[in-house]
Amino acid sequence: MIKTRFDDIHKVNCETRKIEVHRDGLEHPSSRIIYFNCPWCKNEVKAYVWSMCGGGKRCDCGAIFGSYGRGYKLT
């Protein structure tokens, strides 16, 4: 498995796909969370909104997700 980094997103062999949040919530004490399915492996991903806006969230398949509702994966 190749782990994608944000430095890789402009490379020719990096694919981008839109994510669709299917539920969200609030965890104690006040962290907003979202859940979405990885567009590549279809596994559910739980992400803190602050993390998506910062360093991003990684799926087990190596894809990385950022703050604009997009995922990136080296192919």
FISEBA-472367 format. One line per 3 residues: number of its first residue (from 1); their letters; for each residue x, y, z of C-alpha. Coordinates in Angstrom, 1 decimal, padded with zeros to 4 digits, always signed. Example, Ala and Ser with C-alpha at 12.3 -4.5 7.8 and 13.67 -1.06 7.14 Angstrom:
// residues 2
1> as> +012.3,-004.5,+007.8 | +013.7,-001.1,+007.1
***
This chain:
// residues 75
1> mik> +000.0,+000.0,+000.0 | +001.3,+003.4,-001.0 | +000.4,+006.2,+001.4
4> trf> -000.6,+009.4,-000.4 | +000.7,+012.8,+000.9 | -000.6,+016.2,+000.2
7> ddi> +002.7,+016.8,-001.7 | +001.6,+014.1,-004.1 | -001.7,+015.7,-005.2
10> hkv> -000.3,+017.5,-008.3 | +001.5,+014.4,-009.6 | +000.2,+012.8,-012.8
13> nce> -000.6,+009.4,-011.1 | -002.7,+010.9,-008.3 | -006.4,+010.6,-008.6
16> trk> -008.9,+012.8,-006.8 | -012.5,+012.0,-005.9 | -015.3,+013.9,-004.0
19> iev> -016.4,+012.6,-000.6 | -020.0,+012.5,+000.6 | -020.7,+012.9,+004.3
22> hrd> -023.4,+010.5,+005.3 | -023.7,+011.5,+009.0 | -022.1,+013.9,+011.5
25> gle> -022.1,+014.5,+015.2 | -020.6,+016.0,+018.2 | -018.2,+014.2,+020.6
28> hps> -017.4,+015.2,+024.2 | -016.5,+017.9,+025.0 | -017.1,+019.8,+021.7
31> sri> -015.4,+018.1,+018.7 | -017.4,+018.0,+015.5 | -017.1,+014.7,+013.6
34> iyf> -018.1,+013.5,+010.2 | -018.5,+010.0,+008.7 | -018.0,+009.2,+005.1
37> ncp> -017.2,+006.2,+003.0 | -013.8,+006.2,+001.3 | -014.4,+006.6,-002.5
40> wck> -011.7,+003.9,-003.2 | -012.2,+001.1,-000.7 | -015.7,+002.0,+000.6
43> nev> -014.6,+001.7,+004.3 | -016.3,+004.1,+006.6 | -014.0,+006.9,+007.8
46> kay> -014.5,+008.9,+011.0 | -012.9,+012.3,+010.9 | -012.7,+015.3,+013.2
49> vws> -013.6,+018.5,+011.3 | -010.6,+020.3,+012.8 | -008.3,+017.5,+011.5
52> mcg> -009.7,+017.7,+008.0 | -008.9,+021.4,+008.0 | -005.4,+020.8,+009.3
55> ggk> -003.3,+017.8,+008.4 | -006.1,+015.8,+006.8 | -007.4,+012.3,+007.5
58> rcd> -006.0,+009.1,+006.1 | -007.9,+005.9,+005.2 | -006.4,+002.5,+005.7
61> cga> -006.1,+002.1,+001.9 | -003.6,+005.0,+001.7 | -006.0,+007.8,+000.5
64> ifg> -005.9,+011.2,+002.2 | -008.7,+013.6,+002.7 | -008.6,+017.4,+003.1
67> syg> -010.8,+020.3,+003.9 | -012.4,+020.8,+000.5 | -014.4,+017.6,+000.5
70> rgy> -012.0,+015.8,-001.8 | -009.8,+012.7,-001.4 | -006.5,+012.0,-003.1
73> klt> -004.8,+008.7,-003.8 | -001.8,+007.7,-005.8 | -002.6,+005.0,-008.4
***
